[in-house]
């Protein structure tokens, strides 16, 4: 589960971007084939420009319903043989602060605080596995996925970008695997996928400290392959990179991705199952409650190992 680094400004208003195509309740118009979907997403926007799709996170945090929508959107994208590349970006003032804390505790509070009996532990395990599957849908998309990060990328945001094939960022980007600071073992993919991207030692440093790193450090670690000046340059760089990929033979590109993924897919899947079982057993704790209380009161937490 993910906690945001700070509460978003409730006065923020998101301005949707105009584009040639948009997946909402009615499907996709334009040069791509149509997808039929039920309902309109409050959390994601999917624009289509020919063979390239752009998936935008609409809010600066991730409410529980976002994960279900993310899995559904990427399942639809994965089914489209005409798709050649995907850009995953944020539409708010940051890429993502991570989990929407208030919404998460409202939806999942009873599961977090439930008695340590089999039914409650099984419910928590099932919930973690379902959310893991939503992010794995990003990694499993047969077309390459490019994460374009601006501003903060925390917790669940890092889980999502670690499931992407390529990551680029603006100079103002900041990254944090923050779960340890809030009494959680990261359980949505960062601990399984980041070692494949930045290596074991760097992953341990970020995960054990929960520290923030800037764009320069992220590029030095290999977390991102490009750093550009600002958000406008980021959008242009993401489109250019997606265009380079889309210009190549599409079946070959998909084959390259499949072969690269094959060597590590089993290890990632095993690690996700292991951490789901760990958190089903050990996530509910006094320290977790202290983390939530300290966050709400905007004070440093005092952990006692209970």
FIMAR-271615 format. One line per 4 residues: their letters; for each residue x negated, y, z of C-alpha. Coordinates in nm, 3 decimals. Layout:
A> X:Y:Z ~ ...
This chain:
XXXX> 0.000:0.000:0.000 ~ -0.118:0.353:-0.060 ~ -0.113:0.677:0.139 ~ -0.162:1.015:-0.029
XXXX> -0.453:1.241:0.059 ~ -0.215:1.529:0.127 ~ 0.149:1.613:0.092 ~ 0.239:1.762:-0.246
XXXX> 0.375:2.111:-0.268 ~ 0.755:2.063:-0.276 ~ 0.787:2.386:-0.475 ~ 0.596:2.238:-0.765
XXXX> 0.799:2.208:-1.083 ~ 0.697:1.973:-1.357 ~ 0.725:2.094:-1.716 ~ 0.779:1.810:-1.964
XXXX> 0.559:1.817:-2.271 ~ 0.706:1.823:-2.619 ~ 0.607:1.539:-2.849 ~ 0.707:1.345:-3.156
XXXX> 0.868:1.058:-2.970 ~ 0.987:0.974:-2.624 ~ 1.097:0.651:-2.462 ~ 1.397:0.718:-2.240
XXXX> 1.740:0.561:-2.219 ~ 1.797:0.576:-2.593 ~ 1.469:0.428:-2.714 ~ 1.191:0.566:-2.937
XXXX> 1.241:0.793:-3.232 ~ 0.972:0.859:-3.492 ~ 0.724:0.640:-3.676 ~ 0.714:0.362:-3.416
XXXX> 0.970:0.086:-3.381 ~ 1.255:0.143:-3.133 ~ 1.263:0.008:-2.779 ~ 1.599:-0.029:-2.609
XXXX> 1.598:0.045:-2.238 ~ 1.864:0.086:-1.973 ~ 1.864:0.412:-1.780 ~ 1.628:0.708:-1.779
XXXX> 1.309:0.700:-1.576 ~ 1.262:0.959:-1.305 ~ 0.898:0.862:-1.264 ~ 0.742:0.806:-1.606
XXXX> 0.758:0.958:-1.951 ~ 0.644:0.765:-2.257 ~ 0.570:0.958:-2.575 ~ 0.488:0.793:-2.905
XXXX> 0.279:0.941:-3.186 ~ 0.245:0.678:-3.456 ~ 0.038:0.387:-3.324 ~ -0.058:0.560:-2.997
XXXX> 0.160:0.579:-2.685 ~ 0.111:0.823:-2.397 ~ 0.243:0.725:-2.055 ~ 0.271:1.019:-1.811
XXXX> 0.315:1.002:-1.434 ~ 0.572:1.273:-1.370 ~ 0.515:1.336:-0.998 ~ 0.197:1.389:-0.796
XXXX> 0.274:1.092:-0.569 ~ 0.393:0.735:-0.624 ~ 0.734:0.648:-0.475 ~ 0.816:0.276:-0.447
XXXX> 1.042:0.287:-0.753 ~ 0.750:0.407:-0.966 ~ 0.581:0.068:-0.951 ~ 0.886:-0.116:-1.084
XXXX> 0.913:0.134:-1.368 ~ 0.541:0.106:-1.445 ~ 0.566:-0.270:-1.487 ~ 0.873:-0.241:-1.708
XXXX> 0.721:0.026:-1.931 ~ 0.400:-0.168:-1.987 ~ 0.593:-0.489:-2.053 ~ 0.776:-0.303:-2.331
XXXX> 0.456:-0.157:-2.470 ~ 0.290:-0.499:-2.462 ~ 0.568:-0.643:-2.677 ~ 0.506:-0.395:-2.960
XXXX> 0.270:-0.536:-3.220 ~ 0.237:-0.195:-3.388 ~ 0.084:-0.034:-3.079 ~ -0.293:0.027:-3.105
XXXX> -0.381:0.236:-2.797 ~ -0.225:0.380:-2.482 ~ -0.317:0.696:-2.290 ~ -0.221:0.703:-1.921
XXXX> -0.217:1.054:-1.774 ~ -0.063:1.267:-1.502 ~ 0.196:1.536:-1.579 ~ 0.171:1.707:-1.238
XXXX> -0.102:1.926:-1.089 ~ -0.307:1.611:-1.012 ~ -0.328:1.263:-1.158 ~ -0.197:1.105:-0.836
XXXX> -0.226:1.151:-0.462 ~ -0.125:0.785:-0.423 ~ 0.176:0.647:-0.241 ~ 0.462:0.881:-0.152
XXXX> 0.435:0.826:0.223 ~ 0.780:0.947:0.324 ~ 0.956:0.743:0.055 ~ 0.745:0.436:0.130
XXXX> 0.818:0.430:0.501 ~ 1.185:0.490:0.434 ~ 1.196:0.196:0.191 ~ 0.944:-0.037:0.351
XXXX> 0.931:0.069:0.717 ~ 1.119:-0.236:0.850 ~ 0.881:-0.466:0.660 ~ 0.572:-0.285:0.795
XXXX> 0.695:-0.294:1.153 ~ 0.873:-0.630:1.153 ~ 0.808:-0.907:1.399 ~ 0.522:-1.140:1.322
XXXX> 0.748:-1.428:1.224 ~ 0.753:-1.622:0.900 ~ 1.050:-1.445:0.739 ~ 0.905:-1.096:0.788
XXXX> 0.557:-1.203:0.676 ~ 0.702:-1.372:0.367 ~ 0.900:-1.059:0.279 ~ 0.586:-0.845:0.303
XXXX> 0.386:-1.094:0.093 ~ 0.657:-1.095:-0.174 ~ 0.667:-0.715:-0.182 ~ 0.289:-0.685:-0.221
XXXX> 0.284:-0.944:-0.499 ~ 0.560:-0.764:-0.688 ~ 0.375:-0.432:-0.676 ~ 0.050:-0.603:-0.775
XXXX> 0.228:-0.746:-1.080 ~ 0.335:-0.397:-1.188 ~ -0.026:-0.278:-1.198 ~ -0.145:-0.602:-1.356
XXXX> 0.098:-0.523:-1.638 ~ -0.127:-0.227:-1.721 ~ -0.436:-0.449:-1.730 ~ -0.252:-0.711:-1.937
XXXX> -0.139:-0.473:-2.210 ~ -0.292:-0.613:-2.532 ~ -0.365:-0.264:-2.662 ~ -0.649:-0.077:-2.488
XXXX> -0.538:0.164:-2.216 ~ -0.727:0.492:-2.155 ~ -0.684:0.667:-1.818 ~ -0.717:1.047:-1.841
XXXX> -0.766:1.185:-1.489 ~ -0.746:1.542:-1.367 ~ -0.746:1.658:-1.006 ~ -0.703:1.405:-0.728
XXXX> -0.687:1.031:-0.798 ~ -0.635:0.858:-0.463 ~ -0.536:0.511:-0.344 ~ -0.274:0.378:-0.582
XXXX> -0.407:0.611:-0.848 ~ -0.744:0.433:-0.830 ~ -0.565:0.097:-0.846 ~ -0.395:0.204:-1.168
XXXX> -0.702:0.347:-1.340 ~ -0.911:0.043:-1.243 ~ -0.659:-0.164:-1.440 ~ -0.725:0.048:-1.751
XXXX> -0.987:-0.032:-2.014 ~ -1.145:0.314:-2.025 ~ -1.144:0.612:-1.790 ~ -1.228:0.975:-1.867
XXXX> -1.176:1.280:-1.647 ~ -1.179:1.656:-1.618 ~ -1.451:1.825:-1.413 ~ -1.205:1.890:-1.129
XXXX> -1.131:1.519:-1.078 ~ -1.175:1.369:-0.731 ~ -1.149:0.999:-0.652 ~ -1.095:0.810:-0.326
XXXX> -1.035:0.450:-0.224 ~ -0.877:0.582:0.094 ~ -0.702:0.279:0.242 ~ -0.958:0.201:0.513
XXXX> -0.909:0.550:0.658 ~ -0.538:0.481:0.697 ~ -0.561:0.132:0.853 ~ -0.501:-0.071:0.539
XXXX> -0.693:-0.320:0.328 ~ -0.650:-0.200:-0.031 ~ -0.423:-0.460:-0.188 ~ -0.319:-0.347:-0.536
XXXX> -0.634:-0.418:-0.734 ~ -0.912:-0.173:-0.648 ~ -1.112:-0.429:-0.449 ~ -1.077:-0.685:-0.728
XXXX> -1.131:-0.467:-1.036 ~ -1.368:-0.191:-0.925 ~ -1.666:-0.428:-0.880 ~ -1.630:-0.513:-1.249
XXXX> -1.647:-0.142:-1.334 ~ -1.895:0.013:-1.090 ~ -2.059:-0.290:-0.928 ~ -2.038:-0.447:-0.585
XXXX> -2.254:-0.201:-0.390 ~ -2.073:0.111:-0.511 ~ -1.733:-0.052:-0.450 ~ -1.834:-0.138:-0.094
XXXX> -1.949:0.218:-0.032 ~ -1.622:0.368:-0.154 ~ -1.395:0.110:0.009 ~ -1.570:0.088:0.347
XXXX> -1.603:0.465:0.392 ~ -1.289:0.588:0.216 ~ -1.495:0.888:0.104 ~ -1.409:1.126:-0.179
XXXX> -1.632:1.146:-0.485 ~ -1.633:1.411:-0.754 ~ -1.642:1.374:-1.132 ~ -2.022:1.388:-1.151
XXXX> -2.062:1.101:-0.902 ~ -1.784:0.907:-1.072 ~ -1.966:0.928:-1.406 ~ -2.297:0.831:-1.245
XXXX> -2.131:0.521:-1.098 ~ -1.970:0.431:-1.431 ~ -1.615:0.482:-1.304 ~ -1.559:0.727:-1.591
XXXX> -1.737:0.737:-1.925 ~ -1.675:1.104:-2.005 ~ -1.637:1.424:-1.804 ~ -1.493:1.724:-1.985
XXXX> -1.449:2.085:-1.881 ~ -1.079:2.110:-1.805 ~ -0.735:1.959:-1.851 ~ -0.692:2.089:-2.206
XXXX> -1.023:1.935:-2.307 ~ -0.920:1.614:-2.131 ~ -0.604:1.583:-2.340 ~ -0.805:1.637:-2.658
XXXX> -1.073:1.387:-2.555 ~ -0.816:1.122:-2.469 ~ -0.640:1.164:-2.804 ~ -0.973:1.151:-2.989
XXXX> -1.080:0.833:-2.809 ~ -0.742:0.669:-2.871 ~ -0.768:0.770:-3.237 ~ -1.111:0.608:-3.270
XXXX> -0.974:0.284:-3.130 ~ -0.657:0.298:-3.341 ~ -0.863:0.340:-3.658 ~ -1.022:-0.002:-3.611
XXXX> -0.865:-0.333:-3.723 ~ -0.587:-0.380:-3.466 ~ -0.610:-0.758:-3.428 ~ -0.986:-0.735:-3.381
XXXX> -0.945:-0.468:-3.113 ~ -0.694:-0.684:-2.929 ~ -0.926:-0.980:-2.964 ~ -1.221:-0.788:-2.820
XXXX> -1.013:-0.686:-2.520 ~ -0.888:-1.042:-2.466 ~ -1.238:-1.189:-2.478 ~ -1.379:-0.925:-2.244
XXXX> -1.096:-0.985:-1.996 ~ -1.110:-1.363:-2.011 ~ -1.431:-1.399:-1.808 ~ -1.290:-1.221:-1.502
XXXX> -0.912:-1.268:-1.520 ~ -0.912:-1.570:-1.290 ~ -1.126:-1.403:-1.024 ~ -0.905:-1.094:-1.020
XXXX> -0.588:-1.302:-0.991 ~ -0.734:-1.509:-0.707 ~ -0.848:-1.195:-0.524 ~ -0.505:-1.033:-0.554
XXXX> -0.337:-1.341:-0.410 ~ -0.587:-1.351:-0.123 ~ -0.540:-0.986:-0.024 ~ -0.162:-1.020:-0.042
XXXX> -0.181:-1.305:0.210 ~ -0.423:-1.105:0.428 ~ -0.196:-0.801:0.446 ~ 0.115:-1.015:0.493
XXXX> -0.054:-1.147:0.807 ~ -0.245:-0.844:0.936 ~ -0.111:-0.517:0.788 ~ 0.145:-0.442:1.063
XXXX> -0.056:-0.299:1.353 ~ -0.072:-0.022:1.611 ~ -0.346:0.137:1.402 ~ -0.114:0.153:1.100
XXXX> 0.148:0.327:1.312 ~ -0.120:0.566:1.439 ~ -0.223:0.643:1.081 ~ 0.135:0.733:0.991
XXXX> 0.181:0.944:1.306 ~ -0.147:1.126:1.255 ~ -0.065:1.196:0.893 ~ 0.276:1.340:0.984
XXXX> 0.123:1.556:1.257 ~ -0.176:1.653:1.040 ~ -0.423:1.548:1.308 ~ -0.719:1.306:1.308
XXXX> -0.613:0.949:1.391 ~ -0.746:0.765:1.695 ~ -0.784:0.396:1.614 ~ -0.803:0.130:1.885
XX> -0.825:-0.192:1.686 ~ -0.480:-0.313:1.783
